[in-house]
Amino acid sequence: MTSIEHLLRELAPQVLGVLTRRHGDFAAAEDAVQEALIAAAEQWVTNGIPANPSGWLYHVATRRYTDHLRSEFARQQREQDTAVVWAENAFVPPPDVDVTPDRDDTLTLMFMCCHPALTTASAAALTLRAVGGLTTNEIASAYLVPSATMGQRISRAKQAIKQAGATFAMPAPGERTRALESVMQVLYLLFSEGHTASSGDALVRTDLSAEAIRLARLLRDVAPDHPEVTGLLALMLLTEARREARTGAQGELIPLDEQDRTRWNRASIDEGTALVEQAFAKGTAGAYTIQAAIAALHDEAPNTVNTDWPQILALYSVLEGISGNPMVSLNRAIAVAMVHGPASALSVLDTLAQDVRLTDHHRLHAVRAHFHDMAGDHEQAARHYRLAAERTASLPEQHYLIGKAQRANAMRNDALISPPE
């Protein structure tokens, strides 16, 4: 990610928060900020980053917002006179104006996007777009749905918030509790995209994972006694602790069993483990806390072979029963392979392949290839590694999978030419 892209992603929710707070119309403000971001991406490459980038964005976004209001008022005849008066006297700040947003605006913006009028899925999609800065394609990939479907979902969500009369303010404690589930899902998806980017030439996007962790800490300040908020923060820290060891010098993917565990961040592991214990002590463990417990078992193990796979399998079985997420089932299959062998795990995949959300997903092919490798069927392993490589939009994953296919082919050829003992 270029420095301009990184800066725009950082500034977007700040500018959107200020524009929404000052003018009230979130849908129009979000559209205006998106247009300003496009203008910045085009002009800053040529002209350079302005001295006050946030002021520049706010200036352009305000102009776009004003244009939107002029258009809306002109379309509505009964308000035409008001539109003329407003438009002629509308104040557009100069591009060097100092925009100093309250950092809490981002969390307020998240709760607004997670309005009770929206379904959890729609709220998460809208927030990932408005706060996380993810593209529609990236969000669609996270939800395993077509991009056009996700675009319509986001558009409808903005209209629903407008019709519900949502205001830009932190919700009262009772309303806040109802929105927490959506906010946590958003943060989880934002972190997941940062941990393993769904597309592009970089495996990780540290700006997204760092922002997700920052917001999770803020959320825990708002809801310190909520066990799943604590569990979510623990999961992020325990997963992020392995980031430095997940890529090589050229940005290539390094799988868990080949990572140098001395590069793992012990401070994050210690903090995450303590948070897991706190979450379990607060009551019945939910999905995030269980995932955090699984991550802790990986982080505490000296190597892959000596990992407590039976305990991980038991936790995934519980998680599968409460989540209904096919990716959880796919991860459980990996634990099955480590405990009961690849044949049992391949049987699990045959069942999972019937789920339309996974039927042709690159991870299903990659995991199947891994199991065939474990079973010694290198021909099938190579075939599925290639299929997985063709279906991922992440270049580091693609290169890794192609390399695995080549190695599986080499092992198959060695087996064909080697004389029997």
Secondary structure as the mmCIF struct_conf table of DSSP 4:
data_model
#
loop_
_struct_conf.conf_type_id
_struct_conf.id
_struct_conf.beg_label_comp_id
_struct_conf.beg_label_asym_id
_struct_conf.beg_label_seq_id
_struct_conf.end_label_comp_id
_struct_conf.end_label_asym_id
_struct_conf.end_label_seq_id
HELX_RH_AL_P HELX_RH_AL_P1 SER A 3 HIS A 23
HELX_RH_AL_P HELX_RH_AL_P2 PHE A 26 ASN A 47
BEND BEND1 ALA A 51 ASN A 52
HELX_RH_AL_P HELX_RH_AL_P3 PRO A 53 ARG A 75
BEND BEND2 GLN A 76 GLN A 76
HELX_RH_3T_P HELX_RH_3T_P1 GLN A 77 GLU A 79
HELX_RH_AL_P HELX_RH_AL_P4 GLN A 80 ASN A 89
TURN_TY1_P TURN_TY1_P1 PRO A 95 ASP A 96
TURN_TY1_P TURN_TY1_P2 ARG A 103 ASP A 104
HELX_RH_AL_P HELX_RH_AL_P5 ASP A 105 CYS A 113
TURN_TY1_P TURN_TY1_P3 CYS A 114 CYS A 114
TURN_TY1_P TURN_TY1_P4 PRO A 116 ALA A 117
BEND BEND3 LEU A 118 LEU A 118
HELX_RH_AL_P HELX_RH_AL_P6 THR A 120 ALA A 130
TURN_TY1_P TURN_TY1_P5 VAL A 131 VAL A 131
BEND BEND4 GLY A 132 GLY A 132
HELX_RH_AL_P HELX_RH_AL_P7 THR A 136 TYR A 143
TURN_TY1_P TURN_TY1_P6 LEU A 144 LEU A 144
BEND BEND5 VAL A 145 VAL A 145
HELX_RH_AL_P HELX_RH_AL_P8 SER A 147 ALA A 164
TURN_TY1_P TURN_TY1_P7 GLY A 165 GLY A 165
BEND BEND6 PHE A 168 ALA A 169
HELX_LH_PP_P HELX_LH_PP_P1 MET A 170 ALA A 172
HELX_RH_AL_P HELX_RH_AL_P9 PRO A 173 HIS A 195
BEND BEND7 THR A 196 THR A 196
BEND BEND8 SER A 198 SER A 198
STRN STRN1 SER A 199 GLY A 200
BEND BEND9 ASP A 201 ASP A 201
BEND BEND10 LEU A 203 LEU A 203
HELX_RH_AL_P HELX_RH_AL_P10 THR A 206 VAL A 222
BEND BEND11 ALA A 223 ALA A 223
TURN_TY1_P TURN_TY1_P8 PRO A 224 ASP A 225
HELX_RH_AL_P HELX_RH_AL_P11 PRO A 227 GLU A 240
TURN_TY1_P TURN_TY1_P9 ALA A 241 ARG A 242
HELX_RH_3T_P HELX_RH_3T_P2 ARG A 243 ALA A 245
BEND BEND12 ARG A 246 ARG A 246
STRN STRN2 THR A 247 THR A 247
TURN_TY1_P TURN_TY1_P10 ALA A 249 GLN A 250
BEND BEND13 GLY A 251 GLY A 251
STRN STRN3 LEU A 253 LEU A 253
HELX_RH_3T_P HELX_RH_3T_P3 LEU A 256 GLU A 258
BEND BEND14 GLN A 259 GLN A 259
HELX_RH_3T_P HELX_RH_3T_P4 ARG A 261 ARG A 263
BEND BEND15 TRP A 264 TRP A 264
HELX_RH_AL_P HELX_RH_AL_P12 ARG A 266 ALA A 281
TURN_TY1_P TURN_TY1_P11 LYS A 282 LYS A 282
BEND BEND16 GLY A 283 THR A 284
HELX_RH_AL_P HELX_RH_AL_P13 ALA A 287 GLU A 300
BEND BEND17 PRO A 302 THR A 304
TURN_TY1_P TURN_TY1_P12 VAL A 305 ASN A 306
BEND BEND18 THR A 307 THR A 307
HELX_RH_AL_P HELX_RH_AL_P14 TRP A 309 SER A 323
HELX_RH_AL_P HELX_RH_AL_P15 PRO A 326 HIS A 340
HELX_RH_AL_P HELX_RH_AL_P16 PRO A 342 LEU A 352
TURN_TY1_P TURN_TY1_P13 ALA A 353 GLN A 354
BEND BEND19 ASP A 355 ASP A 355
TURN_TY1_P TURN_TY1_P14 VAL A 356 ASP A 360
HELX_RH_AL_P HELX_RH_AL_P17 HIS A 362 ALA A 375
TURN_TY1_P TURN_TY1_P15 GLY A 376 GLY A 376
HELX_RH_AL_P HELX_RH_AL_P18 HIS A 378 ARG A 391
STRN STRN4 ALA A 393 SER A 394
HELX_RH_AL_P HELX_RH_AL_P19 LEU A 395 ILE A 417
BEND BEND20 SER A 418 SER A 418
HELX_LH_PP_P HELX_LH_PP_P2 PRO A 419 PRO A 420
#
